[in-house]
Amino acid sequence: MTTAVTGNAQVVWDFYAALERGDLDAVRRTLAPDSVLHVPGRSSNTGDYEGREAVIAFVVNASAVTGGTLKLAVHRVLADDEQAVALATYTATRPGTNVPLENNLAHVMTVRDGLIAESWLHSRDQYEVDEFWGDRPAEA
């Protein structure tokens, strides 16, 4: 195993540990300034989040929408010197609804210079995820 493999896996573990603690400054330190997050689907939180602050805003919004119930459990991180994949499960509820979400997730990341530069979320059941997060607002 090369140092880069260990290093990139550690970046991902550090990212998720910071999310779990709610430490946004530590999350920020794992993201490249021009980091991009791609969120698939047709719900209110889908789209491309460009820039470190936009990715942080996505995280803050997801926590707010779920009333702080969003929890992540990382099962495994696979990494080489350019890519990393976190295999995780997240759970959440939304205030005012009785439908919880439990979703298996593959979070695929490009790591550049020890920072998460670009990432894609891939869900086990995108339809269930879209239903949980709600409709995308109509465009004006």
PyRosetta script that sets phi, psi and omega in degrees:
from pyrosetta import init, pose_from_sequence

init()
pose = pose_from_sequence("MTTAVTGNAQVVWDFYAALERGDLDAVRRTLAPDSVLHVPGRSSNTGDYEGREAVIAFVVNASAVTGGTLKLAVHRVLADDEQAVALATYTATRPGTNVPLENNLAHVMTVRDGLIAESWLHSRDQYEVDEFWGDRPAEA")
pose.set_psi(1, 135.6)
pose.set_omega(1, -179.8)
pose.set_phi(2, -88.7)
pose.set_psi(2, 164.1)
pose.set_omega(2, 177.5)
pose.set_phi(3, -60.9)
pose.set_psi(3, -38.6)
pose.set_omega(3, -179.1)
pose.set_phi(4, -60.7)
pose.set_psi(4, -40.3)
pose.set_omega(4, 178.6)
pose.set_phi(5, -61.6)
pose.set_psi(5, -49.9)
pose.set_omega(5, 179.0)
pose.set_phi(6, -60.7)
pose.set_psi(6, -44.1)
pose.set_omega(6, -178.4)
pose.set_phi(7, -62.1)
pose.set_psi(7, -46.1)
pose.set_omega(7, -178.1)
pose.set_phi(8, -69.3)
pose.set_psi(8, -37.1)
pose.set_omega(8, 175.0)
pose.set_phi(9, -63.0)
pose.set_psi(9, -39.9)
pose.set_omega(9, -179.6)
pose.set_phi(10, -65.3)
pose.set_psi(10, -37.1)
pose.set_omega(10, 176.7)
pose.set_phi(11, -57.7)
pose.set_psi(11, -44.7)
pose.set_omega(11, -179.4)
pose.set_phi(12, -66.7)
pose.set_psi(12, -45.0)
pose.set_omega(12, 177.4)
pose.set_phi(13, -60.0)
pose.set_psi(13, -41.0)
pose.set_omega(13, 179.4)
pose.set_phi(14, -64.0)
pose.set_psi(14, -40.5)
pose.set_omega(14, 178.0)
pose.set_phi(15, -58.6)
pose.set_psi(15, -51.0)
pose.set_omega(15, -177.7)
pose.set_phi(16, -69.8)
pose.set_psi(16, -34.9)
pose.set_omega(16, 176.9)
pose.set_phi(17, -64.7)
pose.set_psi(17, -40.0)
pose.set_omega(17, 177.7)
pose.set_phi(18, -65.7)
pose.set_psi(18, -41.0)
pose.set_omega(18, 176.0)
pose.set_phi(19, -58.9)
pose.set_psi(19, -45.5)
pose.set_omega(19, -178.8)
pose.set_phi(20, -60.4)
pose.set_psi(20, -38.1)
pose.set_omega(20, 179.2)
pose.set_phi(21, -79.3)
pose.set_psi(21, -13.9)
pose.set_omega(21, -174.8)
pose.set_phi(22, 74.6)
pose.set_psi(22, 23.8)
pose.set_omega(22, -177.2)
pose.set_phi(23, -92.6)
pose.set_psi(23, 88.2)
pose.set_omega(23, -175.1)
pose.set_phi(24, -67.2)
pose.set_psi(24, -29.1)
pose.set_omega(24, 175.9)
pose.set_phi(25, -64.6)
pose.set_psi(25, -41.0)
pose.set_omega(25, 177.9)
pose.set_phi(26, -68.5)
pose.set_psi(26, -38.0)
pose.set_omega(26, 175.1)
pose.set_phi(27, -59.2)
pose.set_psi(27, -47.4)
pose.set_omega(27, -179.6)
pose.set_phi(28, -55.3)
pose.set_psi(28, -39.2)
pose.set_omega(28, -177.9)
pose.set_phi(29, -70.0)
pose.set_psi(29, -13.6)
pose.set_omega(29, 178.2)
pose.set_phi(30, -94.6)
pose.set_psi(30, -8.2)
pose.set_omega(30, -175.4)
pose.set_phi(31, -106.6)
pose.set_psi(31, 137.7)
pose.set_omega(31, 172.7)
pose.set_phi(32, -66.0)
pose.set_psi(32, 149.5)
pose.set_omega(32, 179.2)
pose.set_phi(33, -55.5)
pose.set_psi(33, -33.4)
pose.set_omega(33, -179.5)
pose.set_phi(34, -101.6)
pose.set_psi(34, 24.0)
pose.set_omega(34, -179.1)
pose.set_phi(35, -55.6)
pose.set_psi(35, 144.2)
pose.set_omega(35, 177.7)
pose.set_phi(36, -127.7)
pose.set_psi(36, 132.8)
pose.set_omega(36, 175.4)
pose.set_phi(37, -114.8)
pose.set_psi(37, 125.6)
pose.set_omega(37, 178.1)
pose.set_phi(38, -104.6)
pose.set_psi(38, 119.4)
pose.set_omega(38, -179.8)
pose.set_phi(39, -114.9)
pose.set_psi(39, 112.7)
pose.set_omega(39, -176.1)
pose.set_phi(40, -78.1)
pose.set_psi(40, 169.6)
pose.set_omega(40, 172.4)
pose.set_phi(41, 114.1)
pose.set_psi(41, -167.5)
pose.set_omega(41, -175.8)
pose.set_phi(42, -130.5)
pose.set_psi(42, 27.4)
pose.set_omega(42, -176.4)
pose.set_phi(43, -103.7)
pose.set_psi(43, -176.2)
pose.set_omega(43, -175.0)
pose.set_phi(44, -65.8)
pose.set_psi(44, -20.0)
pose.set_omega(44, -177.2)
pose.set_phi(45, -110.1)
pose.set_psi(45, 10.7)
pose.set_omega(45, -178.3)
pose.set_phi(46, -81.0)
pose.set_psi(46, 159.0)
pose.set_omega(46, 178.1)
pose.set_phi(47, 134.9)
pose.set_psi(47, -172.7)
pose.set_omega(47, 177.8)
pose.set_phi(48, -105.8)
pose.set_psi(48, 127.3)
pose.set_omega(48, 179.7)
pose.set_phi(49, -107.2)
pose.set_psi(49, 109.2)
pose.set_omega(49, -172.3)
pose.set_phi(50, -105.4)
pose.set_psi(50, 122.2)
pose.set_omega(50, -179.9)
pose.set_phi(51, 101.9)
pose.set_psi(51, 149.0)
pose.set_omega(51, -177.6)
pose.set_phi(52, -53.3)
pose.set_psi(52, -45.8)
pose.set_omega(52, -176.5)
pose.set_phi(53, -68.4)
pose.set_psi(53, -32.4)
pose.set_omega(53, 176.9)
pose.set_phi(54, -67.8)
pose.set_psi(54, -39.1)
pose.set_omega(54, 177.5)
pose.set_phi(55, -65.0)
pose.set_psi(55, -42.8)
pose.set_omega(55, 177.3)
pose.set_phi(56, -61.6)
pose.set_psi(56, -42.0)
pose.set_omega(56, 179.1)
pose.set_phi(57, -61.7)
pose.set_psi(57, -37.6)
pose.set_omega(57, 176.2)
pose.set_phi(58, -58.9)
pose.set_psi(58, -46.6)
pose.set_omega(58, -179.3)
pose.set_phi(59, -62.9)
pose.set_psi(59, -45.9)
pose.set_omega(59, -179.6)
pose.set_phi(60, -62.1)
pose.set_psi(60, -43.2)
pose.set_omega(60, 180.0)
pose.set_phi(61, -64.6)
pose.set_psi(61, -43.1)
pose.set_omega(61, 179.6)
pose.set_phi(62, -60.8)
pose.set_psi(62, -40.1)
pose.set_omega(62, 178.1)
pose.set_phi(63, -66.2)
pose.set_psi(63, -42.6)
pose.set_omega(63, -178.9)
pose.set_phi(64, -65.8)
pose.set_psi(64, -44.4)
pose.set_omega(64, -178.2)
pose.set_phi(65, -62.5)
pose.set_psi(65, -32.6)
pose.set_omega(65, -178.9)
pose.set_phi(66, -94.0)
pose.set_psi(66, 9.9)
pose.set_omega(66, 179.5)
pose.set_phi(67, 60.0)
pose.set_psi(67, 31.0)
pose.set_omega(67, 179.1)
pose.set_phi(68, 77.3)
pose.set_psi(68, 11.9)
pose.set_omega(68, -178.1)
pose.set_phi(69, -89.1)
pose.set_psi(69, -7.4)
pose.set_omega(69, -178.1)
pose.set_phi(70, -65.8)
pose.set_psi(70, 120.3)
pose.set_omega(70, 179.7)
pose.set_phi(71, -126.9)
pose.set_psi(71, 141.3)
pose.set_omega(71, -179.5)
pose.set_phi(72, -118.7)
pose.set_psi(72, 137.7)
pose.set_omega(72, 174.3)
pose.set_phi(73, -127.1)
pose.set_psi(73, 110.3)
pose.set_omega(73, 179.0)
pose.set_phi(74, -87.1)
pose.set_psi(74, 125.9)
pose.set_omega(74, -178.5)
pose.set_phi(75, -93.9)
pose.set_psi(75, -36.3)
pose.set_omega(75, -175.8)
pose.set_phi(76, -160.8)
pose.set_psi(76, 146.9)
pose.set_omega(76, 172.3)
pose.set_phi(77, -123.4)
pose.set_psi(77, 126.5)
pose.set_omega(77, 177.7)
pose.set_phi(78, -112.7)
pose.set_psi(78, 130.4)
pose.set_omega(78, -175.8)
pose.set_phi(79, -150.2)
pose.set_psi(79, 150.7)
pose.set_omega(79, 167.4)
pose.set_phi(80, -127.2)
pose.set_psi(80, -156.2)
pose.set_omega(80, -174.8)
pose.set_phi(81, -85.0)
pose.set_psi(81, 3.8)
pose.set_omega(81, 176.1)
pose.set_phi(82, -132.9)
pose.set_psi(82, -34.1)
pose.set_omega(82, -174.1)
pose.set_phi(83, -122.0)
pose.set_psi(83, 155.6)
pose.set_omega(83, 173.2)
pose.set_phi(84, -144.6)
pose.set_psi(84, 150.2)
pose.set_omega(84, 176.6)
pose.set_phi(85, -133.4)
pose.set_psi(85, 126.1)
pose.set_omega(85, 173.2)
pose.set_phi(86, -102.6)
pose.set_psi(86, 126.7)
pose.set_omega(86, 174.1)
pose.set_phi(87, -99.6)
pose.set_psi(87, 119.6)
pose.set_omega(87, -170.6)
pose.set_phi(88, -143.0)
pose.set_psi(88, 166.4)
pose.set_omega(88, 170.6)
pose.set_phi(89, -126.1)
pose.set_psi(89, 134.6)
pose.set_omega(89, 172.5)
pose.set_phi(90, -123.8)
pose.set_psi(90, 147.1)
pose.set_omega(90, 178.6)
pose.set_phi(91, -126.6)
pose.set_psi(91, 151.4)
pose.set_omega(91, 178.4)
pose.set_phi(92, -166.5)
pose.set_psi(92, 159.2)
pose.set_omega(92, 168.7)
pose.set_phi(93, -129.6)
pose.set_psi(93, 163.4)
pose.set_omega(93, 176.2)
pose.set_phi(94, -118.5)
pose.set_psi(94, 132.6)
pose.set_omega(94, 177.6)
pose.set_phi(95, -53.8)
pose.set_psi(95, 135.6)
pose.set_omega(95, 178.4)
pose.set_phi(96, 86.0)
pose.set_psi(96, 2.0)
pose.set_omega(96, 176.8)
pose.set_phi(97, -126.4)
pose.set_psi(97, 157.6)
pose.set_omega(97, 178.4)
pose.set_phi(98, -107.9)
pose.set_psi(98, 13.5)
pose.set_omega(98, -175.6)
pose.set_phi(99, -109.2)
pose.set_psi(99, 103.0)
pose.set_omega(99, 177.1)
pose.set_phi(100, -79.2)
pose.set_psi(100, 162.0)
pose.set_omega(100, 176.4)
pose.set_phi(101, -117.6)
pose.set_psi(101, 132.7)
pose.set_omega(101, 168.5)
pose.set_phi(102, -129.6)
pose.set_psi(102, 113.5)
pose.set_omega(102, -171.6)
pose.set_phi(103, -127.8)
pose.set_psi(103, 131.0)
pose.set_omega(103, 171.1)
pose.set_phi(104, -85.1)
pose.set_psi(104, 139.3)
pose.set_omega(104, -170.2)
pose.set_phi(105, -136.7)
pose.set_psi(105, 138.3)
pose.set_omega(105, 166.6)
pose.set_phi(106, -111.5)
pose.set_psi(106, 115.7)
pose.set_omega(106, -180.0)
pose.set_phi(107, -103.7)
pose.set_psi(107, 105.7)
pose.set_omega(107, -175.9)
pose.set_phi(108, -95.9)
pose.set_psi(108, 128.3)
pose.set_omega(108, -174.1)
pose.set_phi(109, -130.3)
pose.set_psi(109, 144.2)
pose.set_omega(109, 165.9)
pose.set_phi(110, -98.0)
pose.set_psi(110, 127.3)
pose.set_omega(110, -179.4)
pose.set_phi(111, -111.1)
pose.set_psi(111, 126.9)
pose.set_omega(111, -178.3)
pose.set_phi(112, -128.5)
pose.set_psi(112, 125.0)
pose.set_omega(112, 178.7)
pose.set_phi(113, 54.1)
pose.set_psi(113, 38.5)
pose.set_omega(113, 176.9)
pose.set_phi(114, 77.2)
pose.set_psi(114, 13.4)
pose.set_omega(114, -179.9)
pose.set_phi(115, -130.4)
pose.set_psi(115, 148.4)
pose.set_omega(115, 177.1)
pose.set_phi(116, -72.7)
pose.set_psi(116, 115.8)
pose.set_omega(116, -174.8)
pose.set_phi(117, -97.6)
pose.set_psi(117, -35.5)
pose.set_omega(117, -179.1)
pose.set_phi(118, -154.5)
pose.set_psi(118, 143.9)
pose.set_omega(118, 179.3)
pose.set_phi(119, -150.5)
pose.set_psi(119, 156.2)
pose.set_omega(119, -178.3)
pose.set_phi(120, -131.2)
pose.set_psi(120, 135.5)
pose.set_omega(120, 175.8)
pose.set_phi(121, -99.9)
pose.set_psi(121, 132.2)
pose.set_omega(121, 178.7)
pose.set_phi(122, -126.8)
pose.set_psi(122, 116.4)
pose.set_omega(122, -175.0)
pose.set_phi(123, -97.8)
pose.set_psi(123, 152.6)
pose.set_omega(123, 176.8)
pose.set_phi(124, -62.1)
pose.set_psi(124, -44.0)
pose.set_omega(124, -177.5)
pose.set_phi(125, -136.1)
pose.set_psi(125, 92.0)
pose.set_omega(125, -176.2)
pose.set_phi(126, -62.8)
pose.set_psi(126, -33.9)
pose.set_omega(126, 178.3)
pose.set_phi(127, -62.1)
pose.set_psi(127, -44.3)
pose.set_omega(127, 178.4)
pose.set_phi(128, -63.5)
pose.set_psi(128, -41.7)
pose.set_omega(128, 179.0)
pose.set_phi(129, -62.8)
pose.set_psi(129, -47.1)
pose.set_omega(129, 179.0)
pose.set_phi(130, -59.7)
pose.set_psi(130, -43.2)
pose.set_omega(130, 179.9)
pose.set_phi(131, -63.0)
pose.set_psi(131, -41.6)
pose.set_omega(131, -179.3)
pose.set_phi(132, -62.3)
pose.set_psi(132, -46.7)
pose.set_omega(132, -174.7)
pose.set_phi(133, -78.7)
pose.set_psi(133, -17.1)
pose.set_omega(133, 175.8)
pose.set_phi(134, 90.9)
pose.set_psi(134, 165.7)
pose.set_omega(134, -176.0)
pose.set_phi(135, -64.1)
pose.set_psi(135, 147.7)
pose.set_omega(135, 172.8)
pose.set_phi(136, -70.3)
pose.set_psi(136, 137.4)
pose.set_omega(136, 178.3)
pose.set_phi(137, -60.9)
pose.set_psi(137, 146.2)
pose.set_omega(137, 178.2)
pose.set_phi(138, -65.3)
pose.set_psi(138, 139.4)
pose.set_omega(138, 178.6)
pose.set_phi(139, -81.9)
pose.set_psi(139, 143.2)
pose.set_omega(139, -177.9)
pose.set_phi(140, -78.2)
pose.dump_pdb("model.pdb")
